[in-house]
Amino acid sequence: MYMVDEKDKTTILLNLLNERYNASHKMRERSQAFAIWILGFGVSVTWILLNGKGLIIAQRIILTIFAVLIAVLAGFFLRSIEVGFHKNRRVMSQLETILGCYEYGLYCDKALYPEEYAHFKEHHQKEKTRLERVSIYFRSHFGSLYVWITVITMVILLMLWVTPLQKSGQEKNAKNMVSVNKAERLHIKRAMPE
């Protein structure tokens, strides 16, 4: 077995911790960029819906299924990033603990990080009610992204079903025929001598 001296161990641990920090930042950036992409999608769909032309019922149903499917897939994608983020956070806490970042007086007259940082998730679960934990979660990075995706989806669905229906071709033709018949009758009526 290869023996590593203390100085090299510290260097290795610091490099590993730096990699974990970088991975954490990339996961947050990726999830935020994805949520912004979903927002762009929502804006473009809303723009299409507001262009003045109504949709027929079949188009509404297809777009509803599509919007819900996109929201569900976005949730799964964000959840996979979130799971990786939390696993990464546990590794970071472990490395920080080994380096003594939570020990009082090791580097200075206090600990570098508060103790609850080492066990952030467990700390909040023990001391808070369920409602408080849910509130804390939805104020977190990933929780707020889930709220964002949900709101965008709900706005799209409301826009889909609140905008007036487009009349089908048969309804338009029937309405035009009625207008033509009224115009013909009016023209004939005017042409007739009194």
MIKOL-361104 format. One record per residue: residue number from 1; y, z, x negated of N, C-alpha, C in turn. Coordinates in steps of 0.2 Angstrom, whole numbers. Last residue first. Layout:
// MIKOL-361104
  tidren     nv     nw     nu    cav    caw    cau     cv     cw     cu
     NUM      Y      Z      X      Y      Z      X      Y      Z      X
...
//
This chain:
// MIKOL-361104
  tidren     nv     nw     nu    cav    caw    cau     cv     cw     cu
     194    251   -273    458    252   -267    463    253   -270    469
     193    240   -282    448    246   -281    451    246   -276    456
     192    232   -276    433    231   -278    440    238   -277    443
     191    235   -272    420    235   -279    421    235   -281    429
     190    232   -259    420    239   -261    419    240   -268    421
     189    219   -258    422    223   -255    427    230   -258    427
     188    214   -264    410    213   -268    417    218   -265    422
     187    218   -254    402    221   -261    401    220   -265    407
     186    211   -243    406    218   -243    406    221   -250    406
     185    198   -248    404    200   -247    411    208   -246    411
     184    198   -249    390    198   -255    394    200   -254    401
     183    200   -236    387    205   -241    385    205   -247    389
     182    188   -231    391    194   -228    394    200   -233    393
     181    179   -238    383    179   -239    390    185   -237    394
     180    182   -233    371    183   -240    372    183   -241    380
     179    179   -220    372    186   -221    371    187   -229    372
     178    165   -221    374    169   -218    379    176   -220    379
     177    162   -227    362    161   -231    368    165   -228    374
     176    165   -216    353    168   -222    353    168   -226    359
     175    155   -207    358    162   -205    359    166   -211    358
     174    143   -214    354    144   -213    361    152   -211    362
     173    145   -214    340    145   -221    344    146   -220    351
     172    144   -201    337    151   -204    336    151   -211    340
     171    131   -198    341    137   -195    344    143   -198    343
     170    125   -206    332    124   -208    339    130   -205    343
     169    128   -200    319    130   -207    321    130   -209    328
     168    133   -183    322    128   -188    320    131   -195    322
     167    147   -174    315    143   -177    321    139   -183    319
     166    145   -160    305    147   -167    306    143   -170    312
     165    151   -144    310    146   -149    309    148   -156    309
     164    163   -134    301    161   -138    307    155   -143    305
     163    158   -120    291    161   -126    292    159   -130    298
     162    149   -110    291    155   -109    295    159   -115    296
     161    138   -113    283    137   -112    290    143   -111    294
     160    143   -114    270    138   -119    273    138   -119    280
     159    151   -103    268    154   -109    268    150   -115    272
     158    140    -94    267    145    -93    273    149   -100    274
     157    134    -98    256    130    -98    262    135    -98    268
     156    144    -96    246    141   -103    247    138   -103    254
     155    145    -82    247    151    -86    249    148    -93    250
     154    132    -78    243    134    -77    250    140    -81    252
     153    133    -82    230    128    -85    234    130    -84    242
     152    143    -74    225    144    -81    225    139    -85    230
     151    137    -62    227    143    -63    230    144    -71    230
     150    126    -62    218    125    -61    225    131    -63    229
     149    132    -64    206    128    -69    208    127    -69    216
     148    139    -51    205    142    -58    205    138    -63    208
     147    128    -42    205    133    -42    211    136    -49    211
     146    122    -46    193    118    -47    199    123    -47    205
     145    133    -42    184    131    -49    185    127    -51    191
     144    133    -28    186    139    -32    188    137    -39    189
     143    121    -26    180    121    -24    187    127    -28    190
     142    124    -29    166    119    -33    170    119    -32    178
     141    134    -19    163    135    -27    162    130    -31    166
     140    136     -7    177    134     -9    170    135    -17    169
     139    138     -4    189    145     -4    185    143     -6    178
     138    126     -3    194    130     -9    196    137     -9    193
     137    122     10    188    119      3    186    123     -3    188
     136    130     19    194    131     18    187    128     11    185
     135    125     18    207    132     16    206    133     15    199
     134    112     22    205    113     15    207    120     13    206
     133    114     35    201    111     31    196    112     23    198
     132    120     40    213    124     40    207    121     35    202
     131    109     39    221    115     35    223    119     35    217
     130    100     48    215     98     41    215    104     37    217
     129    109     59    204    106     58    210    104     50    210
     128    107     64    187    110     61    192    106     60    198
     127     99     68    176    105     72    178    109     69    184
     126     89     59    173     88     66    174     93     69    177
     125     95     46    171     90     47    176     89     55    178
     124    103     48    160    106     47    167    101     48    172
     123     94     50    150     99     55    151    102     54    158
     122     86     38    150     83     44    152     88     49    154
     121     96     29    145     93     28    152     90     34    154
     120    100     35    132    105     34    137    102     33    144
     119     96     42    120     92     42    126     96     40    132
     118    106     40    111     99     39    109     94     39    115
     117    117     44    118    117     37    116    109     35    114
     116    117     58    118    115     54    124    114     47    123
     115    123     62    106    115     62    107    113     58    113
     114    135     51     99    133     57    104    126     56    105
     113    135     47     82    135     45     89    133     51     93
     112    138     54     70    141     48     71    141     45     78
     111    141     72     72    137     66     72    140     60     73
     110    153     79     60    150     79     67    145     73     66
     109    157     79     47    157     86     50    155     85     58
     108    146     66     41    153     70     41    152     76     45
     107    133     64     39    137     60     36    144     63     36
     106    127     76     45    123     72     39    128     68     36
     105    133     83     55    134     85     48    131     81     43
     104    120     81     67    127     84     66    127     85     58
     103    113     65     70    112     72     67    119     74     65
     102    113     52     74    114     57     79    114     65     77
     101    110     45     63    116     44     66    118     49     72
     100     99     45     55    102     51     56    109     50     59
      99     90     34     54     96     34     49    100     40     50
      98     82     37     64     79     37     58     85     38     53
      97     91     34     75     88     41     74     86     42     67
      96     93     20     73     99     25     72     97     32     71
      95     80     16     76     83     15     69     89     20     68
      94     80     20     90     75     22     85     77     22     78
      93     90     13     95     91     20     95     86     23     90
      92     85      0     93     91      2     90     92      9     90
      91     74      0    101     73     -1     94     79      1     90
      90     81      1    114     76      7    112     75      6    104
      89     88    -11    114     92     -5    114     87      1    111
      88     77    -20    115     81    -20    109     85    -14    108
      87     74    -17    128     69    -16    123     72    -15    116
      86     85    -20    135     84    -13    135     78    -12    129
      85     85    -34    133     91    -30    130     89    -23    130
      84     74    -38    139     74    -39    132     80    -35    129
      83     78    -36    152     72    -32    149     72    -32    142
      82     89    -45    153     90    -37    153     84    -33    151
      81     82    -57    153     87    -55    147     88    -48    147
      80     75    -56    164     71    -56    158     76    -55    152
      79     86    -55    174     81    -49    173     77    -50    166
      78     91    -68    173     95    -62    170     91    -56    169
      77     80    -75    178     82    -76    172     86    -70    169
      76     80    -69    191     74    -69    187     76    -70    179
      75     92    -73    196     91    -66    196     85    -65    191
      74     91    -87    196     96    -84    191     94    -77    191
      73     81    -88    206     79    -90    199     85    -87    194
      72     89    -84    217     83    -81    215     81    -82    207
      71     99    -94    217    101    -87    216     95    -83    214
      70     92   -106    219     96   -105    212     97    -97    211
      69     87   -103    232     82   -104    226     86   -103    219
      68     99   -102    239     95    -96    238     90    -97    232
      67    103   -116    237    107   -110    235    103   -104    234
      66     92   -123    243     94   -124    236     98   -118    233
      65     93   -118    256     86   -117    252     88   -118    245
      64    105   -123    259    104   -116    260     98   -114    256
      63    104   -137    258    108   -134    253    107   -126    254
      62     95   -139    269     93   -141    262     97   -137    257
      61    103   -135    280     96   -132    278     94   -133    271
      60    113   -144    279    114   -137    278    108   -133    276
      59    106   -156    281    110   -155    274    111   -148    273
      58    102   -154    294     97   -155    289    100   -154    282
      57    115   -154    301    111   -148    301    105   -148    295
      56    128   -162    292    123   -162    297    118   -156    296
      55    144   -156    287    137   -158    285    133   -158    292
      54    161   -163    287    156   -158    289    149   -161    287
      53    173   -166    276    168   -169    280    163   -164    281
      52    182   -159    268    184   -161    275    179   -164    279
      51    179   -153    257    182   -159    256    184   -162    263
      50    172   -141    256    179   -141    259    182   -147    258
      49    160   -143    250    160   -141    257    167   -141    260
      48    164   -146    237    161   -151    241    161   -150    249
      47    169   -133    234    173   -139    234    170   -145    238
      46    157   -126    234    162   -125    239    167   -130    239
      45    150   -132    223    147   -133    230    153   -131    235
      44    159   -128    213    158   -135    214    155   -136    221
      43    158   -114    213    165   -117    215    164   -125    216
      42    144   -113    210    147   -111    216    154   -114    218
      41    145   -118    197    141   -121    202    143   -119    209
      40    153   -108    191    155   -115    191    151   -119    196
      39    144    -97    192    151    -97    196    153   -104    196
      38    134   -101    184    133   -100    191    139   -100    195
      37    142   -100    172    139   -107    174    137   -107    181
      36    144    -87    172    149    -91    172    147    -98    174
      35    130    -83    169    134    -81    176    140    -85    177
      34    129    -88    157    125    -90    162    128    -89    169
      33    138    -80    149    139    -87    150    135    -90    155
      32    131    -67    151    138    -69    154    139    -76    154
      31    119    -69    144    119    -68    151    126    -69    155
      30    124    -72    131    120    -77    135    120    -76    142
      29    131    -60    128    135    -66    128    131    -72    132
      28    120    -51    128    125    -50    133    129    -57    134
      27    112    -57    118    110    -56    124    115    -55    130
      26    121    -55    107    119    -62    109    116    -62    116
      25    122    -41    106    128    -45    107    126    -52    110
      24    108    -39    102    111    -36    108    117    -40    110
      23    107    -46     90    103    -48     95    106    -45    102
      22    116    -38     82    118    -45     83    114    -48     89
      21    109    -26     82    116    -26     85    117    -33     87
      20     97    -30     76     97    -28     82    104    -28     86
      19    103    -33     63    100    -38     67     99    -36     74
      18    107    -20     59    112    -25     60    109    -31     64
      17     94    -14     58     99    -11     64    104    -17     65
      16     89    -20     47     86    -21     54     90    -19     59
      15     99    -16     38     98    -23     39     94    -24     46
      14     96     -2     38    103     -5     40    102    -12     41
      13     83     -2     33     84      0     40     91     -2     42
      12     84     -8     20     80    -11     25     82     -9     32
      11     92      3     15     95     -4     15     91     -8     20
      10     83     13     15     90     14     19     93      7     20
       9     73      9      7     72     10     14     78     10     18
       8     80      8     -5     78      2     -2     76      3      5
       7     82     22     -7     88     18     -7     86     11     -3
       6     68     27     -8     73     29     -2     79     24     -2
       5     56     14    -12     60     20    -13     65     21     -8
       4     40     10     -5     47      8     -6     51     15     -7
       3     24      5    -10     29     10     -9     36      8    -10
       2     11     -4     -2     17     -5     -6     22      1     -5
       1     -6      0     -4      0      0      0      6      0     -4
//
